[in-house]
C-alpha cells in the first residue's frame, strides 16, 4: 500500500482468504491457492479500491506485479521463488 512506483516484487499472505486494495495506487495480479499451493482463483489487473470477499478453501493469497499471471491456470501448482 502507498507505493507509487511500479511493483517488481510479490507478497505472500498465509492464512488469508480475502484482500482489499484500498490505498493502493496501481493495479495488481492476485493468485489465491489452497494449503498445497494449488491455484483456486486468479484475478488479473485487479484495480485499486476493490475487495475480494472471503473465498472457501483458500490458504495463501499472493499479490503480484501486474502481468505476472498470464501463464497461470486454475488447478496448476503455484511455484513461489525464495
DSSP file (Angstrom, degrees, kcal/mol; ACC not computed):
  #  RESIDUE AA STRUCTURE BP1 BP2  ACC     N-H-->O    O-->H-N    N-H-->O    O-->H-N    TCO  KAPPA ALPHA  PHI   PSI    X-CA   Y-CA   Z-CA
    1    1 A X              0   0    0      0, 0.0    23,-0.2     0, 0.0    22,-0.1   0.000 360.0 360.0 360.0 152.1    0.0    0.0    0.0
    2    2 A X        +     0   0    0     21,-2.4     2,-0.5     1,-0.2    22,-0.1   0.569 360.0 134.3  67.8  12.2    1.0    3.6   -0.6
    3    3 A X        +     0   0    0      1,-0.1    22,-0.6    20,-0.1    -1,-0.2  -0.822  29.6 179.0 -95.5 125.4    3.7    2.6   -3.2
    4    4 A X        +     0   0    0     -2,-0.5    -1,-0.1    -3,-0.1     3,-0.1   0.757  54.8  84.4 -97.1 -28.4    3.6    4.7   -6.3
    5    5 A X  S    S-     0   0    0      1,-0.1    20,-0.1    21,-0.0     2,-0.0  -0.403  97.9 -83.1 -75.8 156.0    6.5    3.2   -8.3
    6    6 A X        -     0   0    0      1,-0.1    -1,-0.1    -2,-0.1     2,-0.1  -0.321  50.3-116.3 -60.4 131.4    5.8    0.2  -10.4
    7    7 A X        +     0   0    0      1,-0.1    -1,-0.1    -4,-0.1    59,-0.1  -0.427  34.1 174.8 -70.4 140.7    6.0   -3.0   -8.3
    8    8 A X        +     0   0    0     -2,-0.1     2,-0.3    57,-0.1    -1,-0.1   0.085  62.9  57.2-129.7  20.5    8.7   -5.6   -9.2
    9    9 A X        -     0   0    0      2,-0.0     2,-0.3    54,-0.0    -2,-0.0  -0.961  69.1-133.5-145.5 160.9    8.1   -8.0   -6.3
   10   10 A X        -     0   0    0     -2,-0.3     2,-0.4    54,-0.2    54,-0.2  -0.747  11.1-143.0-113.7 164.6    5.2  -10.1   -4.9
   11   11 A X  E     -A   63   0A   0     52,-2.6    52,-2.7    -2,-0.3     2,-0.5  -0.993   6.5-150.4-130.6 135.1    3.9  -10.6   -1.4
   12   12 A X  E     -A   62   0A   0     -2,-0.4     2,-0.6    50,-0.2    50,-0.2  -0.903   5.7-166.2-106.3 130.5    2.5  -13.8    0.1
   13   13 A X  E >   -A   61   0A   0     48,-2.9    48,-1.7    -2,-0.5     3,-0.6  -0.914  13.0-153.7-114.9 102.7   -0.1  -13.7    2.8
   14   14 A X  E 3  S+A   60   0A   0     -2,-0.6    46,-0.2     1,-0.2     3,-0.1  -0.423  77.1  17.0 -73.6 152.0   -0.5  -17.1    4.6
   15   15 A X  T 3  S+     0   0    0     44,-0.8     2,-0.4     1,-0.2    -1,-0.2   0.900  96.8 128.2  55.0  45.6   -3.8  -18.0    6.2
   16   16 A X    <   +     0   0    0     43,-2.3    -1,-0.2    -3,-0.6    -3,-0.1  -0.978  30.0 169.6-136.4 118.2   -5.5  -15.2    4.2
   17   17 A X        +     0   0    0     -2,-0.4    38,-1.7     1,-0.1     2,-0.3   0.242  67.6  36.6-115.7  13.0   -8.7  -15.8    2.1
   18   18 A X        -     0   0    0     36,-0.2     2,-0.3    43,-0.0    35,-0.2  -0.981  60.0-177.4-156.6 154.4   -9.6  -12.2    1.2
   19   19 A X  E     -D   52   0B   0     33,-1.1    33,-2.8    -2,-0.3     2,-0.3  -0.940  12.5-150.0-145.1 168.6   -7.9   -8.9    0.4
   20   20 A X  E     -D   51   0B   0     -2,-0.3    31,-0.2    31,-0.2    28,-0.1  -0.959  11.0-149.7-134.8 158.0   -8.6   -5.3   -0.3
   21   21 A X    >   +     0   0    0     29,-2.4    28,-2.0    -2,-0.3     3,-1.5  -0.078  42.4 148.4-117.2  32.5   -6.7   -2.8   -2.4
   22   22 A X  T 3  S+     0   0    0      1,-0.2     3,-0.1    28,-0.2    -2,-0.1  -0.424  70.8  15.7 -63.5 141.7   -7.5    0.3   -0.5
   23   23 A X  T 3  S+     0   0    0      1,-0.3   -21,-2.4   -22,-0.1     2,-0.3   0.622  94.6 129.8  66.6  16.2   -4.8    2.9   -0.6
   24   24 A X    <   -     0   0    0     -3,-1.5    -1,-0.3   -23,-0.2   -20,-0.1  -0.783  46.2-158.9 -95.9 147.2   -3.0    1.2   -3.5
   25   25 A X        +     0   0    0    -22,-0.6     2,-0.3    -2,-0.3    -1,-0.1   0.328  69.2  40.2-108.6   5.5   -2.1    3.4   -6.4
   26   26 A X  S    S-     0   0    0     -5,-0.1     2,-0.1    20,-0.1   -23,-0.1  -0.981  83.5 -99.2-149.6 159.9   -1.8    0.7   -9.1
   27   27 A X        -     0   0    0     -2,-0.3    39,-0.5    20,-0.1     2,-0.3  -0.427  39.5-171.7 -75.8 155.2   -3.4   -2.5  -10.3
   28   28 A X  E     -B   46   0A   0     18,-2.0    18,-3.3    37,-0.1     2,-0.4  -0.874  24.5-114.0-137.1 169.5   -2.0   -5.9   -9.3
   29   29 A X  E     - C   0  64A   0     35,-2.3    35,-3.3    -2,-0.3     2,-0.4  -0.888  30.2-158.0-103.5 143.8   -2.5   -9.5  -10.1
   30   30 A X  E     -BC  43  63A   0     13,-2.8    13,-3.1    -2,-0.4     2,-0.4  -0.984   9.7-172.1-127.3 132.4   -3.8  -11.8   -7.4
   31   31 A X  E     -BC  42  62A   0     31,-2.1    31,-3.2    -2,-0.4     2,-0.5  -0.990   5.2-165.4-122.1 130.8   -3.4  -15.6   -7.0
   32   32 A X  E     +BC  41  61A   0      9,-2.6     8,-3.0    -2,-0.4     9,-1.9  -0.973  14.6 176.4-118.9 128.3   -5.3  -17.5   -4.3
   33   33 A X  E     -BC  39  60A   0     27,-2.6    26,-3.2    -2,-0.5    27,-1.5  -0.791  28.4-112.2-126.5 166.3   -4.2  -21.1   -3.5
   34   34 A X    >   -     0   0    0      4,-1.8     3,-1.9    24,-0.3    26,-0.2  -0.195  54.3 -81.3 -83.4-173.3   -5.1  -23.8   -1.1
   35   35 A X  T 3  S+     0   0    0      1,-0.3    23,-0.1    22,-0.3    -1,-0.1   0.723 133.3  52.8 -66.0 -21.1   -2.6  -25.1    1.6
   36   36 A X  T 3  S-     0   0    0      2,-0.1    -1,-0.3     0, 0.0     3,-0.1   0.314 119.7-109.7 -94.3   6.9   -0.9  -27.2   -1.1
   37   37 A X    <   +     0   0    0     -3,-1.9    41,-3.3     1,-0.3     2,-0.5   0.706  65.0 152.9  69.6  24.5   -0.4  -24.2   -3.4
   38   38 A X  B     -E   77   0C   0     39,-0.2    -4,-1.8     1,-0.1    -1,-0.3  -0.749  52.0-113.5 -80.4 127.2   -3.0  -25.4   -6.0
   39   39 A X  E     +B   33   0A   0     37,-3.2    36,-2.7    -2,-0.5    -6,-0.2  -0.443  44.0 165.7 -69.3 125.5   -4.3  -22.4   -7.7
   40   40 A X  E     +     0   0A   0     -8,-3.0     2,-0.3     1,-0.3    -7,-0.2   0.727  65.8  18.4-105.7 -35.4   -8.0  -21.8   -6.9
   41   41 A X  E     -B   32   0A   0     -9,-1.9    -9,-2.6    32,-0.1     2,-0.4  -0.998  55.9-168.5-142.2 142.0   -8.5  -18.2   -8.1
   42   42 A X  E     -B   31   0A   0     -2,-0.3     2,-0.5   -11,-0.2   -11,-0.2  -0.998   3.1-172.0-130.2 127.9   -6.7  -15.8  -10.4
   43   43 A X  E     -B   30   0A   0    -13,-3.1   -13,-2.8    -2,-0.4     3,-0.4  -0.960   9.9-163.9-120.2 111.5   -7.5  -12.1  -10.6
   44   44 A X  E    S+     0   0A   0     -2,-0.5   -15,-0.2     1,-0.2     3,-0.2  -0.758  70.5   5.3 -96.3 142.3   -5.7  -10.2  -13.4
   45   45 A X  E    S-     0   0A   0     -2,-0.4     2,-0.6     1,-0.2    -1,-0.2   0.916  79.1-171.1  55.2  49.6   -5.5   -6.5  -13.4
   46   46 A X  E     -B   28   0A   0    -18,-3.3   -18,-2.0    -3,-0.4    -1,-0.2  -0.639  17.2-135.0 -76.8 118.2   -7.2   -6.1  -10.0
   47   47 A X    >   -     0   0    0     -2,-0.6     3,-0.6   -20,-0.2   -26,-0.1  -0.233  19.4 -92.9 -77.6 157.6   -7.8   -2.4   -9.6
   48   48 A X  T 3  S+     0   0    0      1,-0.2   -26,-0.2   -28,-0.1    -1,-0.1  -0.285 105.7  31.6 -62.8 155.3   -7.2   -0.2   -6.6
   49   49 A X  T 3  S+     0   0    0    -28,-2.0     2,-0.3     1,-0.2    -1,-0.2   0.793  93.8 121.2  66.0  33.0  -10.1    0.4   -4.1
   50   50 A X    <   -     0   0    0     -3,-0.6   -29,-2.4    -4,-0.1     2,-0.4  -0.789  49.6-142.6-119.7 165.8  -11.6   -3.1   -4.6
   51   51 A X  E     -D   20   0B   0     -2,-0.3     2,-0.6   -31,-0.2   -31,-0.2  -0.983   6.5-155.6-130.1 138.8  -12.3   -6.0   -2.3
   52   52 A X  E     -D   19   0B   0    -33,-2.8   -33,-1.1    -2,-0.4     3,-0.1  -0.972  29.3-139.8-107.0 114.2  -12.1   -9.8   -2.8
   53   53 A X        -     0   0    0     -2,-0.6   -34,-0.1   -35,-0.2   -33,-0.0  -0.247  40.8 -65.5 -69.1 161.3  -14.5  -11.3   -0.3
   54   54 A X        -     0   0    0    -36,-0.1     2,-0.4     1,-0.1   -36,-0.2  -0.180  53.2-153.1 -53.3 135.0  -13.5  -14.4    1.6
   55   55 A X    >   -     0   0    0    -38,-1.7     3,-1.1    -3,-0.1     2,-0.1  -0.910  18.7-110.7-113.9 138.5  -13.1  -17.5   -0.5
   56   56 A X  T 3  S+     0   0    0     -2,-0.4     3,-0.1     1,-0.2    -1,-0.0  -0.405  95.9   8.6 -69.1 140.5  -13.6  -21.1    0.6
   57   57 A X  T 3  S+     0   0    0      1,-0.2     2,-0.4    -2,-0.1   -22,-0.3   0.450  89.6 137.1  70.7   5.5  -10.6  -23.3    0.9
   58   58 A X    <   +     0   0    0     -3,-1.1   -24,-0.3     1,-0.2    -1,-0.2  -0.683  16.1 159.7 -83.5 132.6   -8.1  -20.5    0.2
   59   59 A X        +     0   0    0    -26,-3.2   -43,-2.3    -2,-0.4   -44,-0.8   0.703  62.3  42.6-115.8 -45.8   -5.0  -20.5    2.4
   60   60 A X  E     -AC  14  33A   0    -27,-1.5   -27,-2.6   -26,-0.2     2,-0.4  -0.870  59.7-168.9-106.8 138.8   -2.4  -18.4    0.6
   61   61 A X  E     -AC  13  32A   0    -48,-1.7   -48,-2.9    -2,-0.4     2,-0.5  -0.996   7.8-162.7-123.8 126.7   -3.0  -15.2   -1.2
   62   62 A X  E     -AC  12  31A   0    -31,-3.2   -31,-2.1    -2,-0.4     2,-0.6  -0.932   7.7-158.9-111.8 126.7   -0.3  -13.7   -3.4
   63   63 A X  E     +AC  11  30A   0    -52,-2.7   -52,-2.6    -2,-0.5     2,-0.3  -0.935  26.5 178.8-101.2 121.3   -0.3  -10.1   -4.5
   64   64 A X  E     - C   0  29A   0    -35,-3.3   -35,-2.3    -2,-0.6   -54,-0.2  -0.807  33.9 -85.6-125.3 159.0    1.9   -9.9   -7.7
   65   65 A X    >   -     0   0    0     -2,-0.3     3,-1.8   -37,-0.2     4,-0.2  -0.294  62.7 -83.6 -60.7 150.1    3.1   -7.3  -10.1
   66   66 A X  T 3  S+     0   0    0    -39,-0.5    -1,-0.1     1,-0.3   -22,-0.1  -0.301 117.0  24.1 -55.8 132.0    0.7   -6.6  -13.0
   67   67 A X  T >  S+     0   0    0     -3,-0.1     3,-0.7   -39,-0.0    -1,-0.3   0.444  86.6 114.3  91.5   2.3    1.2   -9.1  -15.8
   68   68 A X  T <  S+     0   0    0     -3,-1.8     3,-0.3     1,-0.2    -2,-0.1   0.650  71.3  52.9 -78.7 -15.3    2.7  -11.8  -13.7
   69   69 A X  T >   +     0   0    0     -4,-0.2     3,-1.7     1,-0.2    -1,-0.2   0.269  68.1 109.9-108.4  12.0   -0.2  -14.3  -14.1
   70   70 A X  T <  S+     0   0    0     -3,-0.7    -1,-0.2     1,-0.3    -2,-0.1   0.753  86.0  42.1 -63.1 -23.5   -0.5  -14.6  -17.9
   71   71 A X  T 3  S+     0   0    0     -3,-0.3     2,-0.3     2,-0.0    -1,-0.3   0.233  96.1  99.2-106.9  14.3    0.8  -18.1  -18.0
   72   72 A X    <   -     0   0    0     -3,-1.7     2,-0.3     4,-0.0     6,-0.0  -0.732  49.5-169.0-101.3 150.9   -1.0  -19.5  -14.9
   73   73 A X    >   -     0   0    0     -2,-0.3     3,-1.8     4,-0.1   -34,-0.2  -0.949  34.5 -88.6-134.0 154.8   -4.2  -21.6  -14.9
   74   74 A X  T 3  S+     0   0    0     -2,-0.3   -34,-0.2     1,-0.2     3,-0.1  -0.367 114.3  24.2 -58.2 141.7   -6.7  -22.7  -12.3
   75   75 A X  T 3  S+     0   0    0    -36,-2.7    -1,-0.2     1,-0.3   -35,-0.1   0.298  92.6 125.2  78.2  -4.7   -5.6  -26.1  -10.7
   76   76 A X  S <  S-     0   0    0     -3,-1.8   -37,-3.2   -38,-0.1     2,-0.5  -0.415  70.1-109.0 -70.1 158.6   -1.9  -25.5  -11.5
   77   77 A X  B     -E   38   0C   0    -39,-0.2     2,-0.6    -3,-0.1   -39,-0.2  -0.819  30.9-130.7 -87.2 128.2    0.6  -25.7   -8.7
   78   78 A X        -     0   0    0    -41,-3.3     2,-0.8    -2,-0.5    -6,-0.0  -0.702  16.8-154.8 -82.9 122.3    1.9  -22.2   -7.9
   79   79 A X        -     0   0    0     -2,-0.6     2,-0.4     2,-0.0   -42,-0.0  -0.861   9.3-163.6 -99.7 108.3    5.7  -22.2   -7.6
   80   80 A X        -     0   0    0     -2,-0.8     2,-0.4     2,-0.0    -2,-0.0  -0.731  10.8-138.6 -92.0 142.4    6.9  -19.4   -5.4
   81   81 A X              0   0    0     -2,-0.4    -2,-0.0     1,-0.1    -1,-0.0  -0.786 360.0 360.0 -98.9 142.4   10.6  -18.4   -5.6
   82   82 A X              0   0    0     -2,-0.4    -1,-0.1     0, 0.0    -2,-0.0   0.454 360.0 360.0 -79.7 360.0   12.5  -17.6   -2.5
